[in-house]
């Protein structure tokens, strides 16, 4: 899962906490830890068959029911896809 967070002027925001919950667990990670990908960027490795809820910032509204989808390749095989979520302050 890739997450990008912008302020109201569309500037990337480093240091924003991302809170992800799944199966009774909770993890916190932050934007800006990979500046070569952007100061507002964060990523998380999803597991197949797990449903996640994600919140940006301590008071953000949760985005529920996030899952990694299976995607077919040109040979008929499947691989685990990902999600890219972009958030912007109003």
C-alpha positions as CSV (number, residue, x, y, z in Angstrom):
1,X,0.0,0.0,0.0
2,X,1.3,3.4,-0.9
3,X,0.1,6.5,0.9
4,X,0.7,10.1,-0.1
5,X,-0.3,13.1,2.0
6,X,-0.5,16.7,0.9
7,X,-1.4,19.9,2.7
8,X,-4.1,22.3,1.4
9,X,-1.6,23.9,-1.1
10,X,-0.7,20.4,-2.5
11,X,2.7,20.4,-0.8
12,X,3.9,17.0,0.5
13,X,3.6,16.6,4.3
14,X,6.4,14.7,6.1
15,X,6.0,13.4,9.6
16,X,2.3,12.6,9.4
17,X,1.3,9.5,11.4
18,X,-0.5,6.7,9.5
19,X,-2.4,4.3,11.7
20,X,-3.3,1.0,10.3
21,X,-5.5,-1.6,12.1
22,X,-6.2,-5.3,11.2
23,X,-7.2,-8.4,13.1
24,X,-7.1,-6.6,16.5
25,X,-3.6,-5.2,15.9
26,X,-2.6,-1.6,15.3
27,X,0.6,-0.2,13.7
28,X,1.8,3.4,13.3
29,X,4.2,4.6,10.6
30,X,5.0,8.0,9.2
31,X,5.3,9.9,5.9
32,X,8.6,11.3,4.8
33,X,10.8,8.3,5.7
34,X,11.7,7.7,2.1
35,X,12.4,11.3,0.8
36,X,13.6,9.9,-2.5
37,X,9.9,8.9,-3.1
38,X,8.5,12.2,-1.7
39,X,8.3,13.9,1.6
40,X,4.6,13.0,1.9
41,X,5.1,9.4,1.0
42,X,4.7,6.3,3.1
43,X,4.2,2.6,2.3
44,X,3.1,-0.6,4.0
45,X,3.4,-4.2,3.0
46,X,-0.1,-5.8,3.0
47,X,-0.7,-9.5,3.6
48,X,-3.1,-11.5,1.4
49,X,-6.4,-12.3,2.9
50,X,-6.2,-9.5,5.6
51,X,-8.6,-6.6,5.7
52,X,-7.2,-3.3,6.9
53,X,-8.5,0.0,8.2
54,X,-6.3,3.1,7.7
55,X,-6.4,6.5,9.4
56,X,-4.2,9.6,8.5
57,X,-3.3,11.5,11.7
58,X,-4.7,11.0,15.2
59,X,-8.1,12.5,14.4
60,X,-8.5,11.3,10.8
61,X,-11.6,9.5,9.6
62,X,-10.8,5.7,9.1
63,X,-10.8,4.2,5.6
64,X,-12.2,0.7,6.2
65,X,-12.1,-2.6,4.3
66,X,-8.8,-2.2,2.5
67,X,-7.5,-5.5,1.0
68,X,-4.8,-6.5,-1.5
69,X,-6.4,-7.8,-4.6
70,X,-5.2,-10.7,-6.7
71,X,-4.3,-9.5,-10.2
72,X,-3.9,-11.7,-13.3
73,X,-0.8,-11.4,-15.5
74,X,-0.7,-12.1,-19.3
75,X,0.1,-15.8,-18.7
76,X,-3.0,-16.4,-16.5
77,X,-1.0,-16.4,-13.3
78,X,-2.0,-14.2,-10.4
79,X,0.0,-11.8,-8.2
80,X,-0.9,-9.7,-5.2
81,X,-1.7,-6.1,-6.3
82,X,-1.5,-3.0,-4.2
83,X,-3.3,0.2,-3.4
84,X,-2.3,3.8,-3.7
85,X,-4.1,6.3,-1.5
86,X,-3.7,10.0,-1.7
87,X,-4.9,12.4,1.0
88,X,-5.1,16.2,0.9
89,X,-6.0,18.7,3.7
90,X,-8.9,21.0,2.9
